[in-house]
Amino acid sequence: MDFIRRFRLIALTLLATVGLGALGYHWIEGWNWLDALYMTVITLTTVGFGETHPLSPLGRAFTIALILLGVGGVAYTFSAIGDYI
C-alpha cells in the first residue's frame, strides 16, 4: 500500500476514533457535544487534566476502551511512519 493511501487510512481512523469517542460520551453520559469532544481529546492525547464530569461505571468502561483504541491507533501511526522512513 503506498504511503498516501496509508496516510488517508490513518487520518480516517483518527477522525473516526475522535468522533466515536465524542458520540460515546454524549450518549452514555448525556454530556453536551463540546464536553464530550473535550473529554475525548484529553483522553486520546493522554493529557490527563481529569474528568470533565464524574463518570458512571459504564462511562469508565468506555474510557478504558477509548484509551486502548487510541494507543493502538498511535502505535499503528508510528509503525506506518517508520515503514515510510
DOBAVEX-416463 format. One line per field, with one value per residue: residue number from 1; residue in one letter; x, y, z of N, C-alpha, C in turn. Coordinates in nm, 4 decimals, decimal comma. Atoms other than C-alpha are relative to their C-alpha. Layout:
residues N
pos = (NUM; ...)
code = (A; ...)
nc1 = (X; ...)
nc2 = (Y; ...)
nc3 = (Z; ...)
cac1 = (X; ...)
cac2 = (Y; ...)
cac3 = (Z; ...)
cc1 = (X; ...)
cc2 = (Y; ...)
cc3 = (Z; ...)
END
This chain:
residues 85
pos = (1; 2; 3; 4; 5; 6; 7; 8; 9; 10; 11; 12; 13; 14; 15; 16; 17; 18; 19; 20; 21; 22; 23; 24; 25; 26; 27; 28; 29; 30; 31; 32; 33; 34; 35; 36; 37; 38; 39; 40; 41; 42; 43; 44; 45; 46; 47; 48; 49; 50; 51; 52; 53; 54; 55; 56; 57; 58; 59; 60; 61; 62; 63; 64; 65; 66; 67; 68; 69; 70; 71; 72; 73; 74; 75; 76; 77; 78; 79; 80; 81; 82; 83; 84; 85)
code = (M; D; F; I; R; R; F; R; L; I; A; L; T; L; L; A; T; V; G; L; G; A; L; G; Y; H; W; I; E; G; W; N; W; L; D; A; L; Y; M; T; V; I; T; L; T; T; V; G; F; G; E; T; H; P; L; S; P; L; G; R; A; F; T; I; A; L; I; L; L; G; V; G; G; V; A; Y; T; F; S; A; I; G; D; Y; I)
nc1 = (0,0864; -0,0852; 0,0041; 0,1156; 0,1185; -0,0155; 0,0210; 0,1451; 0,0586; -0,0338; 0,0790; 0,1390; 0,0097; -0,0078; 0,1272; 0,1046; -0,0195; 0,0441; 0,1446; 0,0651; -0,0213; 0,0934; 0,1342; 0,0147; 0,0209; 0,1291; 0,1079; -0,0083; 0,0029; 0,0956; -0,0713; 0,0129; -0,0993; -0,1315; -0,0597; -0,0301; -0,1176; -0,1127; -0,0393; -0,0603; -0,1325; -0,0957; -0,0229; -0,0829; -0,1333; -0,0531; -0,0337; 0,0350; 0,0471; 0,1031; 0,1294; 0,0799; 0,1065; -0,0150; 0,0388; 0,0714; -0,0797; -0,0030; -0,0880; -0,1391; -0,0309; -0,0151; -0,1280; -0,1045; 0,0002; -0,0470; -0,1451; -0,0628; 0,0133; -0,0891; -0,1390; -0,0178; -0,0098; -0,1304; -0,1009; 0,0096; -0,0503; -0,1461; -0,0465; 0,0115; -0,1040; -0,1277; -0,0098; -0,0237; -0,1373)
nc2 = (-0,1175; -0,1187; -0,0826; -0,0914; 0,0787; 0,0361; -0,1222; -0,0252; 0,0962; -0,0460; -0,1205; 0,0420; 0,0725; -0,0994; -0,0732; 0,0912; 0,0222; -0,1215; -0,0092; 0,1021; -0,0352; -0,1082; 0,0576; 0,0868; -0,0806; -0,0692; 0,0966; 0,0720; -0,0902; -0,1088; -0,1272; -0,0787; 0,0404; -0,0577; 0,0753; 0,1347; -0,0116; -0,0360; 0,1189; 0,0918; -0,0488; 0,0121; 0,1427; 0,0557; -0,0591; 0,0338; -0,1220; 0,0345; -0,1114; 0,0505; 0,0193; -0,1197; 0,0218; 0,1357; 0,1054; 0,1179; 0,1202; 0,0244; -0,1022; 0,0392; 0,1111; -0,0594; -0,0709; 0,1025; 0,0450; -0,1117; -0,0090; 0,1116; -0,0276; -0,1114; 0,0470; 0,0833; -0,0899; -0,0675; 0,1008; 0,0226; -0,1206; 0,0004; 0,1109; -0,0436; -0,1021; 0,0729; 0,0718; -0,0973; -0,0487)
nc3 = (0,0000; 0,0068; -0,1207; 0,0013; -0,0385; -0,1412; -0,0762; -0,0005; -0,0929; -0,1349; -0,0282; -0,0137; -0,1268; -0,1068; -0,0027; -0,0460; -0,1439; -0,0691; 0,0163; -0,0813; -0,1403; -0,0345; 0,0051; -0,1174; -0,1214; 0,0139; -0,0151; -0,1277; -0,1146; 0,0213; 0,0012; 0,1235; 0,0992; -0,0267; -0,1110; 0,0490; 0,0859; -0,0863; -0,0747; 0,0965; 0,0379; -0,1111; -0,0231; 0,1069; -0,0015; -0,1331; -0,0737; -0,1372; -0,0816; -0,0912; 0,0633; 0,0207; -0,0981; -0,0549; 0,0928; -0,0481; 0,0268; 0,1436; 0,0560; -0,0280; 0,0898; 0,1330; 0,0002; 0,0118; 0,1395; 0,0823; -0,0202; 0,0708; 0,1429; 0,0309; -0,0063; 0,1188; 0,1147; -0,0040; 0,0345; 0,1440; 0,0669; -0,0067; 0,0834; 0,1401; 0,0238; -0,0001; 0,1276; 0,1068; -0,0135)
cac1 = (0,0000; 0,1502; 0,2146; -0,0646; -0,3308; -0,1905; -0,1857; -0,5504; -0,6394; -0,4581; -0,6335; -0,9721; -0,9096; -0,8121; -1,1220; -1,3432; -1,1915; -1,2475; -1,5996; -1,6936; -1,5409; -1,7440; -2,0566; -1,9981; -1,9641; -2,2635; -2,4773; -2,3525; -2,3079; -2,5538; -2,2881; -2,3106; -2,1045; -1,8244; -1,7681; -1,7806; -1,5278; -1,3023; -1,3027; -1,2256; -0,9313; -0,7759; -0,8213; -0,6677; -0,3774; -0,3160; -0,3014; -0,4837; -0,6423; -0,9050; -1,2613; -1,4848; -1,7732; -1,7915; -1,8185; -2,0648; -1,9302; -2,0294; -1,8524; -1,5363; -1,5503; -1,5977; -1,2953; -1,0831; -1,1864; -1,1210; -0,7708; -0,6878; -0,8206; -0,6246; -0,2991; -0,3470; -0,4011; -0,0882; 0,1154; -0,0124; 0,0646; 0,4240; 0,4622; 0,3418; 0,5773; 0,8648; 0,7919; 0,7909; 1,1217)
cac2 = (0,0000; 0,3349; 0,5978; 0,8366; 0,5657; 0,4563; 0,8158; 0,8583; 0,5424; 0,6744; 1,0136; 0,8480; 0,6174; 0,9123; 1,1097; 0,8065; 0,7460; 1,1072; 1,1042; 0,7765; 0,8931; 1,2136; 1,0238; 0,7715; 1,0337; 1,2224; 0,9095; 0,7283; 1,0256; 1,2690; 1,5387; 1,8254; 1,7898; 2,0239; 1,8465; 1,5083; 1,6191; 1,7764; 1,4585; 1,2513; 1,4693; 1,4802; 1,1039; 1,0196; 1,2592; 1,1316; 1,4891; 1,3778; 1,7036; 1,4951; 1,4087; 1,6796; 1,5498; 1,2481; 0,9248; 0,6428; 0,2864; 0,2448; 0,5729; 0,4454; 0,1233; 0,3295; 0,5423; 0,2297; 0,1081; 0,4525; 0,4615; 0,1170; 0,2107; 0,5372; 0,3689; 0,1140; 0,3939; 0,5750; 0,2546; 0,1952; 0,5555; 0,5324; 0,1973; 0,3449; 0,6424; 0,4096; 0,1962; 0,5052; 0,6268)
cac3 = (0,0000; -0,0960; 0,1684; 0,0600; 0,0864; 0,4221; 0,5459; 0,4442; 0,6363; 0,9424; 0,9199; 0,8726; 1,1675; 1,3860; 1,2882; 1,3438; 1,6883; 1,7926; 1,6511; 1,8173; 2,1441; 2,1448; 2,0434; 2,3207; 2,5947; 2,4588; 2,4514; 2,7641; 2,9965; 2,8391; 2,8066; 2,5609; 2,2436; 2,3483; 2,6809; 2,5054; 2,2434; 2,5074; 2,7172; 2,4077; 2,3088; 2,6571; 2,6860; 2,3481; 2,3896; 2,7446; 2,8732; 3,1851; 3,3009; 3,4800; 3,4063; 3,2652; 3,4790; 3,7091; 3,5103; 3,5592; 3,5685; 3,2023; 3,1232; 3,2903; 3,0898; 2,7733; 2,8665; 2,9087; 2,5629; 2,4147; 2,5659; 2,4275; 2,0846; 2,0928; 2,1966; 1,9195; 1,6690; 1,7802; 1,7575; 1,4043; 1,3067; 1,4291; 1,2567; 0,9267; 0,9594; 1,0462; 0,7390; 0,5208; 0,6572)
cc1 = (0,0909; -0,0265; -0,1231; -0,1267; 0,0064; -0,0231; -0,1485; -0,0712; 0,0262; -0,0846; -0,1469; -0,0225; 0,0035; -0,1304; -0,1146; 0,0105; -0,0474; -0,1527; -0,0757; 0,0171; -0,0976; -0,1437; -0,0264; -0,0247; -0,1335; -0,1146; -0,0005; -0,0207; -0,1005; 0,0650; -0,0300; 0,1180; 0,1397; 0,0698; 0,0401; 0,1247; 0,1250; 0,0512; 0,0676; 0,1423; 0,0991; 0,0268; 0,0955; 0,1413; 0,0731; 0,0467; -0,0328; -0,0388; -0,0993; -0,1307; -0,0748; -0,1149; 0,0247; -0,0545; -0,0779; 0,0895; 0,0076; 0,0908; 0,1460; 0,0428; 0,0205; 0,1337; 0,1160; 0,0108; 0,0547; 0,1518; 0,0703; -0,0061; 0,0958; 0,1464; 0,0302; 0,0142; 0,1331; 0,1109; -0,0003; 0,0565; 0,1521; 0,0597; -0,0022; 0,1068; 0,1375; 0,0216; 0,0342; 0,1441; 0,0975)
cc2 = (0,1237; 0,0920; 0,0903; -0,0738; -0,0366; 0,1218; 0,0345; -0,0938; 0,0415; 0,1208; -0,0355; -0,0735; 0,0964; 0,0780; -0,0869; -0,0247; 0,1203; 0,0128; -0,1006; 0,0268; 0,1074; -0,0507; -0,0878; 0,0781; 0,0739; -0,0959; -0,0648; 0,0933; 0,1138; 0,1378; 0,0758; -0,0336; 0,0545; -0,0740; -0,1404; 0,0009; 0,0307; -0,1217; -0,1015; 0,0422; -0,0133; -0,1462; -0,0565; 0,0562; -0,0266; 0,1233; -0,0185; 0,1175; -0,0455; -0,0079; 0,1323; 0,0041; -0,1379; -0,1038; -0,1097; -0,1214; -0,0335; 0,1013; -0,0316; -0,1148; 0,0520; 0,0722; -0,0973; -0,0474; 0,1085; 0,0163; -0,1111; 0,0198; 0,1111; -0,0411; -0,0882; 0,0846; 0,0717; -0,0979; -0,0270; 0,1190; 0,0032; -0,1126; 0,0394; 0,1026; -0,0655; -0,0782; 0,0951; 0,0490; -0,1099)
cc3 = (0,0000; 0,1197; 0,0046; 0,0417; 0,1471; 0,0893; 0,0076; 0,0964; 0,1444; 0,0386; 0,0207; 0,1318; 0,1180; 0,0121; 0,0508; 0,1498; 0,0802; -0,0077; 0,0845; 0,1493; 0,0456; 0,0013; 0,1225; 0,1280; -0,0045; 0,0296; 0,1384; 0,1187; -0,0144; -0,0017; -0,1284; -0,0913; 0,0292; 0,1140; -0,0442; -0,0879; 0,0823; 0,0766; -0,0923; -0,0336; 0,1154; 0,0348; -0,1044; -0,0008; 0,1310; 0,0769; 0,1474; 0,0873; 0,1053; -0,0747; -0,0091; 0,0999; 0,0603; -0,0981; 0,0714; -0,0215; -0,1498; -0,0700; 0,0237; -0,0905; -0,1428; -0,0113; -0,0130; -0,1443; -0,0925; 0,0123; -0,0777; -0,1514; -0,0422; 0,0002; -0,1203; -0,1251; -0,0067; -0,0388; -0,1506; -0,0778; 0,0003; -0,0838; -0,1481; -0,0345; -0,0046; -0,1280; -0,1135; 0,0022; -0,0378)
END
